[in-house]
């Protein structure tokens, strides 16, 4: 049995459900713990009653320490702050031998257990960004990406996990400051700070828009759909990175079609991270053009419905 956990709110519900359904499609023996980050997400997930899923409410999850620092963080920053606490909560509450954290905007194309099996006696699994040189942000965003991390409940795993939770409670903000950025830069020195750390070697784990330029020939285990946004009712922005056409066809198209099905199920105005255009009829045309030109990948949704 492989144990996974994730967190998302109602604005990211279709992303989280797409991730869950892709995991279910490819995994035979798993359980997913979902921290519903608001009441609407919680009640929706409870009503959907997916098998192999435990839904956790914020009321049950938040402890006095988290509640005390919550007012000092934005919603996004608080999500990052809660990540190590969620992994620890799942391991301790449900007495798990291990737990793998998943970002809600991942999507699986094969069984991720192959990535966990790569650990071979290690206690902690981390994944590199593997940035394409022109997109390299290691200095500010970190060498490693929080996207997919495994911790075993042994002494080595718990030492690192508790240290990470304490650091995120102390400082976890969406800015680069004194060598820190969010929950992520804390991982940079783990290969020397902690014992039992394994860096994922499988190139199919951790494909993302910041590295797909190098790996478009690799079959993904999972892909991280960072920055993908719906714009209004008829457009979708795949982000500011150059994406190989083959990757748009074989990786992005199945994911977007899945999201569109979920949009239809729940209603396009809710649950899908939809971004309304940042302009009104009073906005100068030059501003609108400048905004649109920042993306390499602004498409009509119809492209993915044909």
Residue pairs with C-beta under 8 A, 6 or more apart in sequence:
1 29
1 30
1 31
2 27
2 29
2 30
2 31
2 98
2 100
2 112
2 113
2 116
3 30
3 31
3 33
3 90
3 94
3 96
3 97
3 98
3 99
3 100
4 23
4 30
4 31
4 32
4 33
4 99
4 100
4 101
4 102
5 32
5 33
5 34
5 35
5 86
5 87
5 90
5 99
5 100
5 101
5 102
6 16
6 19
6 32
6 33
6 34
6 35
6 101
6 102
6 103
6 104
7 34
7 35
7 36
7 37
7 79
7 82
7 83
7 86
7 104
8 15
8 16
8 34
8 36
8 37
8 41
8 104
9 36
9 37
9 38
9 40
9 41
9 75
9 79
10 38
10 40
10 41
10 44
10 270
10 271
11 271
11 273
12 104
12 105
12 271
12 273
13 41
13 44
13 45
13 266
13 270
13 271
13 272
14 259
14 262
14 263
14 266
14 271
14 272
14 273
15 104
15 105
15 225
15 259
15 272
15 273
16 34
16 41
16 104
17 48
17 262
18 107
18 255
18 258
18 259
18 262
19 102
19 104
19 105
19 106
19 107
19 108
20 32
20 34
20 50
20 53
21 258
22 107
22 108
22 109
22 258
23 30
23 32
23 102
23 108
23 112
24 30
24 50
24 51
24 52
25 108
26 108
26 109
26 110
26 111
26 112
27 108
27 111
27 112
27 113
28 111
29 113
30 52
30 113
31 52
31 53
31 54
32 52
32 53
32 54
32 102
33 53
33 54
33 56
33 86
33 90
33 94
33 99
34 45
34 53
34 54
34 55
34 56
35 56
35 58
35 61
35 82
35 86
36 42
36 45
36 55
36 56
36 57
36 58
37 58
37 79
38 58
42 55
42 57
42 58
44 271
45 53
45 55
46 55
54 94
56 86
56 89
61 82
61 85
61 86
61 89
62 70
63 85
65 169
66 81
66 82
66 85
66 169
69 81
69 169
70 78
73 81
73 172
73 173
74 174
76 174
77 172
77 173
77 174
77 182
80 146
80 168
80 172
80 174
80 182
80 183
80 184
81 168
81 169
81 172
81 183
83 101
83 146
83 168
83 183
84 161
84 164
84 165
84 168
84 183
85 165
85 168
85 169
86 101
87 99
87 101
87 149
87 151
87 161
88 158
88 161
88 162
88 165
90 96
90 99
91 98
91 99
91 151
91 153
91 158
91 161
96 153
97 152
97 153
98 116
98 150
98 151
98 152
98 153
98 157
99 150
99 151
99 153
100 112
100 116
100 125
100 148
100 149
100 150
100 151
101 146
101 148
101 149
101 150
102 147
102 148
103 146
103 147
103 148
103 224
105 224
105 225
105 226
105 228
106 147
106 148
106 222
106 223
106 224
106 225
107 222
107 223
107 225
107 255
107 258
108 221
108 222
109 219
109 220
109 221
109 222
109 223
109 251
110 204
110 219
110 220
110 221
110 222
111 221
112 148
112 205
112 221
112 222
114 202
114 221
115 125
115 148
115 200
115 202
115 205
115 221
116 125
116 150
118 125
118 198
118 200
118 201
118 202
119 125
119 150
119 198
120 198
121 196
122 152
122 196
122 197
122 198
123 151
123 152
123 154
123 156
123 157
123 160
123 195
123 196
123 197
124 149
124 150
124 151
124 152
124 156
124 157
124 160
124 190
124 194
124 196
124 197
124 198
125 148
125 149
125 150
125 151
125 197
125 198
125 199
125 200
126 144
126 149
126 187
126 190
126 197
126 198
126 199
126 200
127 144
127 145
127 147
127 148
127 149
127 199
127 200
127 205
127 206
128 143
128 144
128 145
128 199
128 200
128 206
129 137
129 138
129 141
129 142
129 143
129 144
129 145
129 206
129 208
129 210
129 211
130 203
130 206
130 211
130 214
130 215
131 137
131 138
131 210
131 211
132 210
132 211
132 212
132 213
132 214
135 210
135 211
135 241
137 210
140 176
140 181
141 176
141 181
141 184
141 185
142 181
142 184
142 185
142 187
142 188
143 187
143 188
144 184
144 187
144 188
144 190
144 199
145 184
145 206
145 208
145 224
146 183
146 184
146 187
147 206
147 208
147 224
148 200
148 205
148 206
148 222
151 157
151 158
151 160
151 161
154 196
156 194
156 195
156 196
157 196
159 194
160 190
160 193
160 194
160 197
163 194
164 183
164 186
164 187
167 186
168 183
168 186
171 177
171 180
172 182
172 183
173 182
174 181
174 182
175 181
176 185
179 185
180 186
190 197
191 197
191 199
200 206
202 221
203 215
203 218
204 218
204 219
204 220
204 221
204 222
205 221
205 222
206 222
206 224
207 215
207 218
207 220
207 222
207 223
207 224
207 251
208 223
208 224
208 226
209 224
209 225
209 226
209 227
209 238
209 239
209 241
209 243
210 226
210 241
212 223
212 241
212 243
212 244
212 247
212 251
213 241
213 242
213 243
213 244
216 244
216 246
216 247
220 251
223 251
223 255
225 252
225 255
226 239
227 237
227 238
227 239
227 240
227 241
228 236
228 237
228 238
228 239
228 252
228 255
228 256
229 236
229 237
229 239
229 273
229 274
229 275
230 236
230 237
230 263
230 268
230 272
230 273
230 274
230 275
230 301
231 237
231 274
231 275
231 276
231 277
231 298
232 274
232 276
232 277
233 268
233 301
234 300
234 301
234 302
235 298
235 299
235 300
235 301
236 256
236 298
236 299
236 300
236 301
236 304
237 275
237 295
237 297
237 298
238 248
238 252
238 295
238 296
238 297
238 298
238 299
239 295
239 296
239 297
240 294
240 295
240 296
240 297
241 296
241 297
242 296
243 252
243 296
243 297
248 297
252 304
253 304
256 301
256 304
257 304
257 305
259 272
260 301
260 304
260 305
262 271
262 272
263 271
263 272
266 272
268 274
277 288
278 291
279 287
279 288
279 291
292 298
